Amino acid sequence: MTDSIRTYIVTGAAGGIGGATAERLLKTGANVVGTDISQRRLDALAERSSHLPGKLATIRADITGEAAAKGVVEMALDTYGDLHGVANVCGGMVNIHGASMDIPLSVCDLDYFHQTFALNVDTALLMSKHAEPHFEKKGYGKIVNTASMAAFANHHELGDLAYNPAKAAVVALTQTLSLLLGPKGIRVNCIAPGLVKSDKVKQTFGKDFEDRHIAITALGHLATPADLAEGFAFFLEPQSDAISGEVLRVSAGFR
């Protein structure tokens, strides 16, 4: 599929990784629909990317709900007339704060557990579901989900007992969708970051926390949002058309 101008949706586009992904795609001249729950930060993305050759449209939406997810896909098709890929960057930990991510089982209520799954798994499922009809009609589409290194092993200060299984579910969802949608020409892959050197991490946890994670990476530094954006772009762009069902670890060698 070699359309001269490609169109993508980026969820969580107001965040560090989502914003970097949107900007990386806009640099190629692509059309991008960025969605997030923060209109203020979406406006900031639009302002700082206004010089790039691609076209950006933004929509404030809570895509944990089905109607909102469907509306984002409809906006992309109404605005640009086509859709080639969806970067499901939306996710994370609910109400993250303090010096550690870990919480004891005794304080993890079911609402928190469900909210974490909604933010990470439901959003990826719903965006994939509503992009599928267009991709099937086109005979082509790319979906890239966001897992975490926390999905694969027990690591202190990398997630918690709701986030880790949610990200493992994202990996399983990716693998299942790759089989289900592959015959329709739809590729589904997944990015798994470790701790990312983002403004949010620096502001929330501080330098000691960051240094502890750097010490267990092979490269001696953390991946940045721009590094993650390159992974998303690889799976969205045509060079990866022969790849589906894979997980790419972008973690500076952290295992």
Order of alpha helices (4+ residues) and beta strands (2+ residues): beta-alpha-beta-alpha-beta-alpha-beta-alpha-alpha-beta-alpha-beta-alpha-alpha-alpha-beta
